[in-house]
Amino acid sequence: VRIERAGPNAWTLVGVCMDITDQKHAEERLALERNQLRALIDHLPASIYFKDAEGRFVISNTERIAR
């Protein structure tokens, strides 16, 4: 966004506006799916976990593992 002189006593505001409605809806759907997956993993009767390439736990149903 910038302001430019449009005349001796006039100024113009120049900028870009983008509609991010679709992106926000996609983010909301992704968050819902992530929460559903988390609930599913946490309620499975078996121990479930995922590790990253360095061997660190990134997802686990720790309540089930602790039992």
N, CA, C and O atoms as a Tripos MOL2 file, in Angstrom:
@<TRIPOS>MOLECULE
protein
  268   267    67     0     0
PROTEIN
NO_CHARGES

@<TRIPOS>ATOM
      1 N           0.8560   -1.1700    0.0000 N.3       1 VAL1
      2 CA          0.0000    0.0000    0.0000 C.3       1 VAL1
      3 C           0.8990    1.2280    0.0000 C.2       1 VAL1
      4 O           1.8750    1.3160    0.7450 O.2       1 VAL1
      5 N           0.5420    2.1560   -0.8460 N.am      2 ARG2
      6 CA          1.2950    3.4160   -0.8840 C.3       2 ARG2
      7 C           0.3420    4.5620   -1.2190 C.2       2 ARG2
      8 O          -0.7460    4.3510   -1.7540 O.2       2 ARG2
      9 N           0.7690    5.7570   -0.8990 N.am      3 ILE3
     10 CA         -0.0090    6.9640   -1.1840 C.3       3 ILE3
     11 C           0.7240    7.7460   -2.2610 C.2       3 ILE3
     12 O           1.9270    7.9890   -2.1610 O.2       3 ILE3
     13 N          -0.0200    8.1400   -3.2990 N.am      4 GLU4
     14 CA          0.5710    8.9070   -4.4010 C.3       4 GLU4
     15 C          -0.1790   10.2230   -4.5660 C.2       4 GLU4
     16 O          -1.3750   10.3230   -4.2920 O.2       4 GLU4
     17 N           0.5490   11.2070   -5.0140 N.am      5 ARG5
     18 CA         -0.0850   12.4950   -5.2950 C.3       5 ARG5
     19 C          -0.8650   12.3750   -6.5970 C.2       5 ARG5
     20 O          -0.3260   11.9400   -7.6150 O.2       5 ARG5
     21 N          -2.1360   12.7630   -6.5590 N.am      6 ALA6
     22 CA         -3.0080   12.7050   -7.7300 C.3       6 ALA6
     23 C          -3.2520   14.0970   -8.3050 C.2       6 ALA6
     24 O          -3.8870   14.2270   -9.3520 O.2       6 ALA6
     25 N          -2.7750   15.1030   -7.6610 N.am      7 GLY7
     26 CA         -2.9760   16.4810   -8.1080 C.3       7 GLY7
     27 C          -2.4530   17.4150   -7.0290 C.2       7 GLY7
     28 O          -1.9190   16.9560   -6.0200 O.2       7 GLY7
     29 N          -2.5990   18.7060   -7.2280 N.am      8 PRO8
     30 CA         -2.0680   19.6500   -6.2480 C.3       8 PRO8
     31 C          -2.7190   19.5200   -4.8680 C.2       8 PRO8
     32 O          -2.0620   19.7820   -3.8610 O.2       8 PRO8
     33 N          -3.9730   19.1260   -4.7990 N.am      9 ASN9
     34 CA         -4.6610   18.9900   -3.5190 C.3       9 ASN9
     35 C          -5.3200   17.6150   -3.3610 C.2       9 ASN9
     36 O          -6.2700   17.4610   -2.5940 O.2       9 ASN9
     37 N          -4.8090   16.6280   -4.0870 N.am     10 ALA10
     38 CA         -5.4370   15.3020   -4.0410 C.3      10 ALA10
     39 C          -4.3740   14.2150   -3.9040 C.2      10 ALA10
     40 O          -3.2710   14.3110   -4.4430 O.2      10 ALA10
     41 N          -4.7470   13.1990   -3.1750 N.am     11 TRP11
     42 CA         -3.8600   12.0390   -2.9640 C.3      11 TRP11
     43 C          -4.6370   10.7710   -3.3000 C.2      11 TRP11
     44 O          -5.8610   10.7320   -3.1760 O.2      11 TRP11
     45 N          -3.9300    9.7530   -3.7200 N.am     12 THR12
     46 CA         -4.5460    8.4750   -4.0630 C.3      12 THR12
     47 C          -3.8750    7.3710   -3.2500 C.2      12 THR12
     48 O          -2.6500    7.3200   -3.1370 O.2      12 THR12
     49 N          -4.6900    6.5030   -2.6960 N.am     13 LEU13
     50 CA         -4.1950    5.3380   -1.9690 C.3      13 LEU13
     51 C          -4.1480    4.1680   -2.9470 C.2      13 LEU13
     52 O          -5.1720    3.8090   -3.5280 O.2      13 LEU13
     53 N          -2.9810    3.5750   -3.1330 N.am     14 VAL14
     54 CA         -2.7890    2.4810   -4.0840 C.3      14 VAL14
     55 C          -2.4550    1.2210   -3.3010 C.2      14 VAL14
     56 O          -1.5660    1.2350   -2.4500 O.2      14 VAL14
     57 N          -3.1730    0.1130   -3.5880 N.am     15 GLY15
     58 CA         -2.9070   -1.1340   -2.8830 C.3      15 GLY15
     59 C          -3.5510   -2.3090   -3.6050 C.2      15 GLY15
     60 O          -4.1580   -2.1610   -4.6660 O.2      15 GLY15
     61 N          -3.4020   -3.4620   -3.0030 N.am     16 VAL16
     62 CA         -3.9510   -4.6950   -3.5680 C.3      16 VAL16
     63 C          -4.8600   -5.3250   -2.5350 C.2      16 VAL16
     64 O          -4.5450   -5.3640   -1.3460 O.2      16 VAL16
     65 N          -5.9880   -5.8150   -3.0070 N.am     17 CYS17
     66 CA         -6.9400   -6.4950   -2.1440 C.3      17 CYS17
     67 C          -7.1850   -7.8790   -2.7220 C.2      17 CYS17
     68 O          -7.4290   -8.0260   -3.9200 O.2      17 CYS17
     69 N          -7.1200   -8.8950   -1.8640 N.am     18 MET18
     70 CA         -7.3420  -10.2670   -2.3250 C.3      18 MET18
     71 C          -8.4440  -10.9140   -1.4920 C.2      18 MET18
     72 O          -8.5160  -10.7120   -0.2800 O.2      18 MET18
     73 N          -9.2900  -11.6830   -2.1430 N.am     19 ASP19
     74 CA        -10.3320  -12.4360   -1.4520 C.3      19 ASP19
     75 C          -9.7280  -13.7610   -1.0040 C.2      19 ASP19
     76 O          -9.3720  -14.5940   -1.8370 O.2      19 ASP19
     77 N          -9.6110  -13.9610    0.3060 N.am     20 ILE20
     78 CA         -9.0210  -15.1930    0.8410 C.3      20 ILE20
     79 C         -10.0860  -16.0760    1.4910 C.2      20 ILE20
     80 O          -9.7730  -16.9170    2.3330 O.2      20 ILE20
     81 N         -11.3410  -15.8790    1.0960 N.am     21 THR21
     82 CA        -12.4410  -16.6520    1.6690 C.3      21 THR21
     83 C         -12.2410  -18.1490    1.4480 C.2      21 THR21
     84 O         -12.3820  -18.9340    2.3850 O.2      21 THR21
     85 N         -11.9130  -18.5560    0.2160 N.am     22 ASP22
     86 CA        -11.7140  -19.9750   -0.0770 C.3      22 ASP22
     87 C         -10.5670  -20.5620    0.7370 C.2      22 ASP22
     88 O         -10.6610  -21.6900    1.2220 O.2      22 ASP22
     89 N          -9.4900  -19.8040    0.8890 N.am     23 GLN23
     90 CA         -8.3420  -20.2720    1.6810 C.3      23 GLN23
     91 C          -8.7510  -20.4660    3.1390 C.2      23 GLN23
     92 O          -8.3750  -21.4620    3.7570 O.2      23 GLN23
     93 N          -9.5080  -19.5370    3.6880 N.am     24 LYS24
     94 CA         -9.9480  -19.6480    5.0810 C.3      24 LYS24
     95 C         -10.8720  -20.8510    5.2720 C.2      24 LYS24
     96 O         -10.7790  -21.5460    6.2840 O.2      24 LYS24
     97 N         -11.7580  -21.1000    4.3140 N.am     25 HIS25
     98 CA        -12.6380  -22.2710    4.4040 C.3      25 HIS25
     99 C         -11.8170  -23.5610    4.3600 C.2      25 HIS25
    100 O         -12.0980  -24.5000    5.1040 O.2      25 HIS25
    101 N         -10.8150  -23.6080    3.4990 N.am     26 ALA26
    102 CA         -9.9560  -24.7910    3.4100 C.3      26 ALA26
    103 C          -9.1900  -25.0020    4.7120 C.2      26 ALA26
    104 O          -9.0340  -26.1400    5.1550 O.2      26 ALA26
    105 N          -8.7130  -23.9310    5.3290 N.am     27 GLU27
    106 CA         -8.0070  -24.0360    6.6100 C.3      27 GLU27
    107 C          -8.9430  -24.5650    7.7020 C.2      27 GLU27
    108 O          -8.5350  -25.3740    8.5360 O.2      27 GLU27
    109 N         -10.1950  -24.1060    7.6930 N.am     28 GLU28
    110 CA        -11.1710  -24.5840    8.6830 C.3      28 GLU28
    111 C         -11.4660  -26.0650    8.4900 C.2      28 GLU28
    112 O         -11.5530  -26.8120    9.4650 O.2      28 GLU28
    113 N         -11.6210  -26.4980    7.2260 N.am     29 ARG29
    114 CA        -11.8620  -27.9240    6.9480 C.3      29 ARG29
    115 C         -10.6660  -28.7710    7.3820 C.2      29 ARG29
    116 O         -10.8400  -29.8490    7.9500 O.2      29 ARG29
    117 N          -9.4610  -28.2860    7.1150 N.am     30 LEU30
    118 CA         -8.2600  -29.0100    7.5150 C.3      30 LEU30
    119 C          -8.1800  -29.1370    9.0330 C.2      30 LEU30
    120 O          -7.8330  -30.2030    9.5410 O.2      30 LEU30
    121 N          -8.4900  -28.0850    9.7550 N.am     31 ALA31
    122 CA         -8.4730  -28.1260   11.2170 C.3      31 ALA31
    123 C          -9.5070  -29.1200   11.7400 C.2      31 ALA31
    124 O          -9.2320  -29.8560   12.6880 O.2      31 ALA31
    125 N         -10.6820  -29.1490   11.1380 N.am     32 LEU32
    126 CA        -11.7220  -30.0970   11.5410 C.3      32 LEU32
    127 C         -11.2490  -31.5340   11.3050 C.2      32 LEU32
    128 O         -11.4030  -32.3890   12.1770 O.2      32 LEU32
    129 N         -10.6790  -31.7950   10.1370 N.am     33 GLU33
    130 CA        -10.1840  -33.1410    9.8360 C.3      33 GLU33
    131 C          -9.0520  -33.5360   10.7790 C.2      33 GLU33
    132 O          -8.9810  -34.6870   11.2110 O.2      33 GLU33
    133 N          -8.1720  -32.5990   11.1000 N.am     34 ARG34
    134 CA         -7.0710  -32.8700   12.0280 C.3      34 ARG34
    135 C          -7.6140  -33.2260   13.4150 C.2      34 ARG34
    136 O          -7.1130  -34.1450   14.0630 O.2      34 ARG34
    137 N          -8.6300  -32.5030   13.8660 N.am     35 ASN35
    138 CA         -9.2360  -32.7870   15.1720 C.3      35 ASN35
    139 C          -9.9280  -34.1470   15.1760 C.2      35 ASN35
    140 O          -9.8650  -34.8770   16.1650 O.2      35 ASN35
    141 N         -10.5840  -34.4830   14.0730 N.am     36 GLN36
    142 CA        -11.2350  -35.7920   13.9750 C.3      36 GLN36
    143 C         -10.2010  -36.9190   14.0000 C.2      36 GLN36
    144 O         -10.4000  -37.9310   14.6720 O.2      36 GLN36
    145 N          -9.0990  -36.7470   13.2710 N.am     37 LEU37
    146 CA         -8.0340  -37.7460   13.2750 C.3      37 LEU37
    147 C          -7.4350  -37.8970   14.6670 C.2      37 LEU37
    148 O          -7.1720  -39.0140   15.1130 O.2      37 LEU37
    149 N          -7.2180  -36.7800   15.3530 N.am     38 ARG38
    150 CA         -6.6670  -36.8120   16.7160 C.3      38 ARG38
    151 C          -7.6000  -37.5860   17.6500 C.2      38 ARG38
    152 O          -7.1420  -38.3990   18.4520 O.2      38 ARG38
    153 N          -8.9040  -37.3330   17.5450 N.am     39 ALA39
    154 CA         -9.8770  -38.0390   18.3840 C.3      39 ALA39
    155 C          -9.8660  -39.5330   18.0770 C.2      39 ALA39
    156 O          -9.9280  -40.3550   18.9910 O.2      39 ALA39
    157 N          -9.7890  -39.8850   16.8020 N.am     40 LEU40
    158 CA         -9.7450  -41.2930   16.4140 C.3      40 LEU40
    159 C          -8.5020  -41.9780   16.9840 C.2      40 LEU40
    160 O          -8.5990  -43.0570   17.5670 O.2      40 LEU40
    161 N          -7.3500  -41.3600   16.8190 N.am     41 ILE41
    162 CA         -6.1000  -41.9380   17.3160 C.3      41 ILE41
    163 C          -6.1510  -42.0990   18.8320 C.2      41 ILE41
    164 O          -5.7250  -43.1250   19.3610 O.2      41 ILE41
    165 N          -6.6630  -41.1060   19.5220 N.am     42 ASP42
    166 CA         -6.6940  -41.1540   20.9880 C.3      42 ASP42
    167 C          -7.6360  -42.2240   21.5300 C.2      42 ASP42
    168 O          -7.4890  -42.6470   22.6770 O.2      42 ASP42
    169 N          -8.5960  -42.6680   20.7280 N.am     43 HIS43
    170 CA         -9.5710  -43.6390   21.2170 C.3      43 HIS43
    171 C          -9.3760  -45.0470   20.6660 C.2      43 HIS43
    172 O         -10.2110  -45.9220   20.8960 O.2      43 HIS43
    173 N          -8.2990  -45.2690   19.9520 N.am     44 LEU44
    174 CA         -8.0090  -46.6220   19.4730 C.3      44 LEU44
    175 C          -7.5130  -47.4780   20.6300 C.2      44 LEU44
    176 O          -6.8210  -46.9750   21.5150 O.2      44 LEU44
    177 N          -7.8570  -48.7700   20.6370 N.am     45 PRO45
    178 CA         -7.4380  -49.6360   21.7450 C.3      45 PRO45
    179 C          -5.9600  -50.0340   21.6690 C.2      45 PRO45
    180 O          -5.4200  -50.5510   22.6470 O.2      45 PRO45
    181 N          -5.3060  -49.8080   20.5490 N.am     46 ALA46
    182 CA         -3.8940  -50.1710   20.4010 C.3      46 ALA46
    183 C          -3.0260  -48.9240   20.5130 C.2      46 ALA46
    184 O          -3.5080  -47.8040   20.3430 O.2      46 ALA46
    185 N          -1.7430  -49.1240   20.8010 N.am     47 SER47
    186 CA         -0.7950  -48.0090   20.8380 C.3      47 SER47
    187 C          -0.4840  -47.5870   19.4060 C.2      47 SER47
    188 O          -0.1170  -48.4120   18.5690 O.2      47 SER47
    189 N          -0.6310  -46.3220   19.1430 N.am     48 ILE48
    190 CA         -0.3750  -45.7630   17.8190 C.3      48 ILE48
    191 C           0.5910  -44.5970   17.9950 C.2      48 ILE48
    192 O           0.4160  -43.7590   18.8800 O.2      48 ILE48
    193 N           1.6140  -44.5530   17.1410 N.am     49 TYR49
    194 CA          2.5230  -43.4110   17.1740 C.3      49 TYR49
    195 C           3.1690  -43.2240   15.8100 C.2      49 TYR49
    196 O           3.2780  -44.1640   15.0230 O.2      49 TYR49
    197 N           3.5890  -42.0110   15.5490 N.am     50 PHE50
    198 CA          4.3110  -41.6630   14.3420 C.3      50 PHE50
    199 C           5.5790  -40.9570   14.7670 C.2      50 PHE50
    200 O           5.5740  -40.1440   15.6910 O.2      50 PHE50
    201 N           6.6810  -41.2800   14.0730 N.am     51 LYS51
    202 CA          7.9510  -40.6090   14.3390 C.3      51 LYS51
    203 C           8.4070  -39.8810   13.0810 C.2      51 LYS51
    204 O           8.0780  -40.2760   11.9630 O.2      51 LYS51
    205 N           9.1740  -38.8080   13.2870 N.am     52 ASP52
    206 CA          9.7240  -38.0910   12.1400 C.3      52 ASP52
    207 C          11.0260  -38.7650   11.7010 C.2      52 ASP52
    208 O          11.4150  -39.7940   12.2530 O.2      52 ASP52
    209 N          11.6840  -38.1880   10.7230 N.am     53 ALA53
    210 CA         12.9060  -38.7730   10.1630 C.3      53 ALA53
    211 C          14.0320  -38.8690   11.1940 C.2      53 ALA53
    212 O          14.9380  -39.6890   11.0400 O.2      53 ALA53
    213 N          13.9870  -38.0440   12.2410 N.am     54 GLU54
    214 CA         15.0150  -38.0770   13.2880 C.3      54 GLU54
    215 C          14.6340  -39.0110   14.4370 C.2      54 GLU54
    216 O          15.3600  -39.0970   15.4280 O.2      54 GLU54
    217 N          13.5110  -39.7030   14.3170 N.am     55 GLY55
    218 CA         13.0940  -40.6450   15.3500 C.3      55 GLY55
    219 C          12.3390  -40.0190   16.5080 C.2      55 GLY55
    220 O          12.1400  -40.6670   17.5360 O.2      55 GLY55
    221 N          11.9130  -38.7650   16.3620 N.am     56 ARG56
    222 CA         11.1490  -38.0930   17.4120 C.3      56 ARG56
    223 C           9.6650  -38.3790   17.2400 C.2      56 ARG56
    224 O           9.1550  -38.4020   16.1200 O.2      56 ARG56
    225 N           8.9740  -38.5970   18.3590 N.am     57 PHE57
    226 CA          7.5350  -38.8070   18.3120 C.3      57 PHE57
    227 C           6.8500  -37.5190   17.8750 C.2      57 PHE57
    228 O           7.0900  -36.4560   18.4470 O.2      57 PHE57
    229 N           6.0040  -37.6150   16.8680 N.am     58 VAL58
    230 CA          5.2500  -36.4390   16.4240 C.3      58 VAL58
    231 C           3.7670  -36.5970   16.7320 C.2      58 VAL58
    232 O           3.0750  -35.6010   16.9460 O.2      58 VAL58
    233 N           3.2670  -37.8290   16.7580 N.am     59 ILE59
    234 CA          1.8860  -38.1040   17.1240 C.3      59 ILE59
    235 C           1.8630  -39.4230   17.8840 C.2      59 ILE59
    236 O           2.5060  -40.3920   17.4810 O.2      59 ILE59
    237 N           1.1300  -39.4540   18.9720 N.am     60 SER60
    238 CA          0.9260  -40.7160   19.6840 C.3      60 SER60
    239 C          -0.3540  -40.6170   20.4950 C.2      60 SER60
    240 O          -0.7910  -39.5300   20.8720 O.2      60 SER60
    241 N          -0.9430  -41.7740   20.7560 N.am     61 ASN61
    242 CA         -2.0950  -41.7850   21.6510 C.3      61 ASN61
    243 C          -1.5490  -42.1350   23.0330 C.2      61 ASN61
    244 O          -1.6800  -43.2630   23.5070 O.2      61 ASN61
    245 N          -0.9490  -41.1610   23.6490 N.am     62 THR62
    246 CA         -0.2040  -41.3520   24.9100 C.3      62 THR62
    247 C          -1.0670  -41.9110   26.0150 C.2      62 THR62
    248 O          -0.5540  -42.6220   26.8800 O.2      62 THR62
    249 N          -2.3540  -41.6230   26.0260 N.am     63 GLU63
    250 CA         -3.2030  -42.1740   27.0750 C.3      63 GLU63
    251 C          -3.2450  -43.6900   26.9740 C.2      63 GLU63
    252 O          -3.2350  -44.3760   27.9960 O.2      63 GLU63
    253 N          -3.2930  -44.2140   25.7860 N.am     64 ARG64
    254 CA         -3.3170  -45.6680   25.5900 C.3      64 ARG64
    255 C          -1.9410  -46.2670   25.8690 C.2      64 ARG64
    256 O          -1.8540  -47.3610   26.4270 O.2      64 ARG64
    257 N          -0.8760  -45.5810   25.4980 N.am     65 ILE65
    258 CA          0.4660  -46.1010   25.7230 C.3      65 ILE65
    259 C           0.7490  -46.2010   27.2130 C.2      65 ILE65
    260 O           1.4050  -47.1430   27.6580 O.2      65 ILE65
    261 N           0.2660  -45.2520   27.9760 N.am     66 ALA66
    262 CA          0.5280  -45.2220   29.4180 C.3      66 ALA66
    263 C          -0.2130  -46.3280   30.1620 C.2      66 ALA66
    264 O           0.1850  -46.6970   31.2670 O.2      66 ALA66
    265 N          -1.2680  -46.8530   29.5840 N.am     67 ARG67
    266 CA         -2.0780  -47.8650   30.2950 C.3      67 ARG67
    267 C          -1.4470  -49.2160   30.2920 C.2      67 ARG67
    268 O          -2.0090  -50.1610   30.8480 O.2      67 ARG67
@<TRIPOS>BOND
     1     1     2 1
     2     2     3 1
     3     3     4 2
     4     3     5 am
     5     5     6 1
     6     6     7 1
     7     7     8 2
     8     7     9 am
     9     9    10 1
    10    10    11 1
    11    11    12 2
    12    11    13 am
    13    13    14 1
    14    14    15 1
    15    15    16 2
    16    15    17 am
    17    17    18 1
    18    18    19 1
    19    19    20 2
    20    19    21 am
    21    21    22 1
    22    22    23 1
    23    23    24 2
    24    23    25 am
    25    25    26 1
    26    26    27 1
    27    27    28 2
    28    27    29 am
    29    29    30 1
    30    30    31 1
    31    31    32 2
    32    31    33 am
    33    33    34 1
    34    34    35 1
    35    35    36 2
    36    35    37 am
    37    37    38 1
    38    38    39 1
    39    39    40 2
    40    39    41 am
    41    41    42 1
    42    42    43 1
    43    43    44 2
    44    43    45 am
    45    45    46 1
    46    46    47 1
    47    47    48 2
    48    47    49 am
    49    49    50 1
    50    50    51 1
    51    51    52 2
    52    51    53 am
    53    53    54 1
    54    54    55 1
    55    55    56 2
    56    55    57 am
    57    57    58 1
    58    58    59 1
    59    59    60 2
    60    59    61 am
    61    61    62 1
    62    62    63 1
    63    63    64 2
    64    63    65 am
    65    65    66 1
    66    66    67 1
    67    67    68 2
    68    67    69 am
    69    69    70 1
    70    70    71 1
    71    71    72 2
    72    71    73 am
    73    73    74 1
    74    74    75 1
    75    75    76 2
    76    75    77 am
    77    77    78 1
    78    78    79 1
    79    79    80 2
    80    79    81 am
    81    81    82 1
    82    82    83 1
    83    83    84 2
    84    83    85 am
    85    85    86 1
    86    86    87 1
    87    87    88 2
    88    87    89 am
    89    89    90 1
    90    90    91 1
    91    91    92 2
    92    91    93 am
    93    93    94 1
    94    94    95 1
    95    95    96 2
    96    95    97 am
    97    97    98 1
    98    98    99 1
    99    99   100 2
   100    99   101 am
   101   101   102 1
   102   102   103 1
   103   103   104 2
   104   103   105 am
   105   105   106 1
   106   106   107 1
   107   107   108 2
   108   107   109 am
   109   109   110 1
   110   110   111 1
   111   111   112 2
   112   111   113 am
   113   113   114 1
   114   114   115 1
   115   115   116 2
   116   115   117 am
   117   117   118 1
   118   118   119 1
   119   119   120 2
   120   119   121 am
   121   121   122 1
   122   122   123 1
   123   123   124 2
   124   123   125 am
   125   125   126 1
   126   126   127 1
   127   127   128 2
   128   127   129 am
   129   129   130 1
   130   130   131 1
   131   131   132 2
   132   131   133 am
   133   133   134 1
   134   134   135 1
   135   135   136 2
   136   135   137 am
   137   137   138 1
   138   138   139 1
   139   139   140 2
   140   139   141 am
   141   141   142 1
   142   142   143 1
   143   143   144 2
   144   143   145 am
   145   145   146 1
   146   146   147 1
   147   147   148 2
   148   147   149 am
   149   149   150 1
   150   150   151 1
   151   151   152 2
   152   151   153 am
   153   153   154 1
   154   154   155 1
   155   155   156 2
   156   155   157 am
   157   157   158 1
   158   158   159 1
   159   159   160 2
   160   159   161 am
   161   161   162 1
   162   162   163 1
   163   163   164 2
   164   163   165 am
   165   165   166 1
   166   166   167 1
   167   167   168 2
   168   167   169 am
   169   169   170 1
   170   170   171 1
   171   171   172 2
   172   171   173 am
   173   173   174 1
   174   174   175 1
   175   175   176 2
   176   175   177 am
   177   177   178 1
   178   178   179 1
   179   179   180 2
   180   179   181 am
   181   181   182 1
   182   182   183 1
   183   183   184 2
   184   183   185 am
   185   185   186 1
   186   186   187 1
   187   187   188 2
   188   187   189 am
   189   189   190 1
   190   190   191 1
   191   191   192 2
   192   191   193 am
   193   193   194 1
   194   194   195 1
   195   195   196 2
   196   195   197 am
   197   197   198 1
   198   198   199 1
   199   199   200 2
   200   199   201 am
   201   201   202 1
   202   202   203 1
   203   203   204 2
   204   203   205 am
   205   205   206 1
   206   206   207 1
   207   207   208 2
   208   207   209 am
   209   209   210 1
   210   210   211 1
   211   211   212 2
   212   211   213 am
   213   213   214 1
   214   214   215 1
   215   215   216 2
   216   215   217 am
   217   217   218 1
   218   218   219 1
   219   219   220 2
   220   219   221 am
   221   221   222 1
   222   222   223 1
   223   223   224 2
   224   223   225 am
   225   225   226 1
   226   226   227 1
   227   227   228 2
   228   227   229 am
   229   229   230 1
   230   230   231 1
   231   231   232 2
   232   231   233 am
   233   233   234 1
   234   234   235 1
   235   235   236 2
   236   235   237 am
   237   237   238 1
   238   238   239 1
   239   239   240 2
   240   239   241 am
   241   241   242 1
   242   242   243 1
   243   243   244 2
   244   243   245 am
   245   245   246 1
   246   246   247 1
   247   247   248 2
   248   247   249 am
   249   249   250 1
   250   250   251 1
   251   251   252 2
   252   251   253 am
   253   253   254 1
   254   254   255 1
   255   255   256 2
   256   255   257 am
   257   257   258 1
   258   258   259 1
   259   259   260 2
   260   259   261 am
   261   261   262 1
   262   262   263 1
   263   263   264 2
   264   263   265 am
   265   265   266 1
   266   266   267 1
   267   267   268 2
@<TRIPOS>SUBSTRUCTURE
     1 VAL1         2 RESIDUE 1 A VAL
     2 ARG2         6 RESIDUE 1 A ARG
     3 ILE3        10 RESIDUE 1 A ILE
     4 GLU4        14 RESIDUE 1 A GLU
     5 ARG5        18 RESIDUE 1 A ARG
     6 ALA6        22 RESIDUE 1 A ALA
     7 GLY7        26 RESIDUE 1 A GLY
     8 PRO8        30 RESIDUE 1 A PRO
     9 ASN9        34 RESIDUE 1 A ASN
    10 ALA10       38 RESIDUE 1 A ALA
    11 TRP11       42 RESIDUE 1 A TRP
    12 THR12       46 RESIDUE 1 A THR
    13 LEU13       50 RESIDUE 1 A LEU
    14 VAL14       54 RESIDUE 1 A VAL
    15 GLY15       58 RESIDUE 1 A GLY
    16 VAL16       62 RESIDUE 1 A VAL
    17 CYS17       66 RESIDUE 1 A CYS
    18 MET18       70 RESIDUE 1 A MET
    19 ASP19       74 RESIDUE 1 A ASP
    20 ILE20       78 RESIDUE 1 A ILE
    21 THR21       82 RESIDUE 1 A THR
    22 ASP22       86 RESIDUE 1 A ASP
    23 GLN23       90 RESIDUE 1 A GLN
    24 LYS24       94 RESIDUE 1 A LYS
    25 HIS25       98 RESIDUE 1 A HIS
    26 ALA26      102 RESIDUE 1 A ALA
    27 GLU27      106 RESIDUE 1 A GLU
    28 GLU28      110 RESIDUE 1 A GLU
    29 ARG29      114 RESIDUE 1 A ARG
    30 LEU30      118 RESIDUE 1 A LEU
    31 ALA31      122 RESIDUE 1 A ALA
    32 LEU32      126 RESIDUE 1 A LEU
    33 GLU33      130 RESIDUE 1 A GLU
    34 ARG34      134 RESIDUE 1 A ARG
    35 ASN35      138 RESIDUE 1 A ASN
    36 GLN36      142 RESIDUE 1 A GLN
    37 LEU37      146 RESIDUE 1 A LEU
    38 ARG38      150 RESIDUE 1 A ARG
    39 ALA39      154 RESIDUE 1 A ALA
    40 LEU40      158 RESIDUE 1 A LEU
    41 ILE41      162 RESIDUE 1 A ILE
    42 ASP42      166 RESIDUE 1 A ASP
    43 HIS43      170 RESIDUE 1 A HIS
    44 LEU44      174 RESIDUE 1 A LEU
    45 PRO45      178 RESIDUE 1 A PRO
    46 ALA46      182 RESIDUE 1 A ALA
    47 SER47      186 RESIDUE 1 A SER
    48 ILE48      190 RESIDUE 1 A ILE
    49 TYR49      194 RESIDUE 1 A TYR
    50 PHE50      198 RESIDUE 1 A PHE
    51 LYS51      202 RESIDUE 1 A LYS
    52 ASP52      206 RESIDUE 1 A ASP
    53 ALA53      210 RESIDUE 1 A ALA
    54 GLU54      214 RESIDUE 1 A GLU
    55 GLY55      218 RESIDUE 1 A GLY
    56 ARG56      222 RESIDUE 1 A ARG
    57 PHE57      226 RESIDUE 1 A PHE
    58 VAL58      230 RESIDUE 1 A VAL
    59 ILE59      234 RESIDUE 1 A ILE
    60 SER60      238 RESIDUE 1 A SER
    61 ASN61      242 RESIDUE 1 A ASN
    62 THR62      246 RESIDUE 1 A THR
    63 GLU63      250 RESIDUE 1 A GLU
    64 ARG64      254 RESIDUE 1 A ARG
    65 ILE65      258 RESIDUE 1 A ILE
    66 ALA66      262 RESIDUE 1 A ALA
    67 ARG67      266 RESIDUE 1 A ARG
